[in-house]
Structures are given as structure tokens and as C-alpha cells.
Amino acid sequence: MENARPEHPAPAIPGWRVILSDRKRLWASRVVPFTEDEMGAGATRTVDADTLDDLQAEVIRQETAARQATEWTAQTTEQAAQVAGRVTQVPEQAARQVIS
């Protein structure tokens, strides 16, 4: 019985599954899906390319888009918390002015 291993093992990109199609096209699919915010920022879970270098570059583009979306969300959340803190301070300050 023959060994059914592929001629060339798929290269590794951490966090991504790499697939070599029967037409010799490389595909990569992210093991953990992106969040809705990350996908909204343009990150795509599955990408393809003709060469490993191009595939790695595309994976980097997707991870960069996801990271930027996450950083933006964190900044926005922090800013919202700061604004909420100021809003709760306004009634306290007004109450102090009425009492004094």
C-alpha cells in the first residue's frame, strides 16, 4: 500500500491553516475567526495567493486590519468611559452648588 502523503507538505503560518489546492494555489484560513469588529474593518478569515511570500503578506494584511480594529475599539471604549465619568460628575457638582 502506498503512502498518501502530499508531494510537498503545506508550509506553516502560526494561527492559520495553509492549504495547497490541486491547482497549486495556496490558501490560508485563520484557525480562530475574526470578531465582527475585525471583519467590519476588512479582515478576511480565508485568503489565497500564488506564492508563499504573497500568502504570508496577505495574512499579515489581515492580522494588521484586525489589530487596528481592536485598538480602535479599545480607544473608543476608553473615551466613552471617560465621557461617562464626566457626565456623572456634572450632577454631583450641580448638587454641591445648590447646597452651598
Number of C-alpha atoms within 10 A of each C-alpha: 3 4 5 6 7 8 6 7 10 14 13 13 15 9 12 16 15 22 17 17 9 7 6 11 14 20 20 24 18 19 12 9 13 16 13 12 14 22 16 13 17 15 24 20 18 17 17 19 16 12 13 19 10 13 20 17 13 18 24 12 15 22 18 15 19 23 15 14 21 16 12 14 14 12 12 12 12 12 12 12 12 11 12 11 11 11 11 10 12 11 11 11 11 10 11 10 9 8 7 5
